Amino acid sequence: MTTLRGGTALLAVLVALVAQVTLFPHLAWHGVVPNLCLLVVVGAGLVRGPRFAMVLGFVAGALVDLSPPADHLAGRWALALVVVGYVAGQFRRDTRPRALAVLATVAACSFVGTSVFSLSGLLLGDGAVSVPDMLQVILVAVVWDVVLTPFVLPVVMGAFHRLEPDRVPA
């Protein structure tokens, strides 16, 4: 990984995290805010593949876990975003993905990531949330992430693609 790409990825995660914890709590829908860090990880996975996205997912998840107003056991979002990075990276193609494929990938990754986070909390006894409430949170999170996809993913994917375009074999 180049230093420029790593620094840009970290900057993208930090900007997403700051917006996620400062701006979007005021726009919460049923108490759920969109996970902008998840969208950055998905964009990285679609452009750079699973390895880069998994590392970025761990870093982004650890930052989400440790940033206020986190009220859960640390490591849950890190685990969830590593899985998201892997899943998003598996959808990477040699050509640019179409808009519908990107939306489907975001929906799948949002569902998987939020489910991993919720289920890990259930297994660890972190929070007293019922399963129906958990399903509602997962559904709202997926809707939020899909709604914000057209605004976030083109910027993230474009930045990662411009930093190091794919090399064509000679």
C-alpha positions, 0 to 999 in steps of 0.5 A: 500500500502506498503512503498516499493511498493509506493517508487518503484512506485514513483521511476519508475514514476520519472525515466520515467518522466526524460527520457520523458522530457530529452531524448525523445524530441530529438526523437520526431515523428511529435512533439509527444514523447512517454508517459513513465509515461502512460506506468508505470501506465498501468503496475501498473494497470495490476499487482496491479489493478485499485485502485493502478494504479489510485493513481499512475496515479494521482501522475504521471499525476501531475508530468507531468503537473508540469514538464517543458516544460509543456505548458498546464493547470495543471491537464489535464494529472493527469485526463487522467492518473487516467482514464488510471489507471482505464482502465488498472486495469479493464484488470487485471486478476488473471493470467499473461496477454499474450503479445497480451493482454498487447499490446491491453491494452496499445493501448487502454489506450494510446488512452483513455489517450491521448484523455482525455488530448486532449479533456480536452484541447479543452473544456478548450480552452487550445491551438489552436489545430484543431480536425484533428491535435488532431487525428494525435497526438493521433494516433502517441502517440498510435504508440509510446506507443505500440512500446515502450511496449516490452521495458518498460512493462516487467520491470515495471510489473516484479518489481511490481509483485516481490515487493508483489506477489499475496497471495494465499488464505489458 
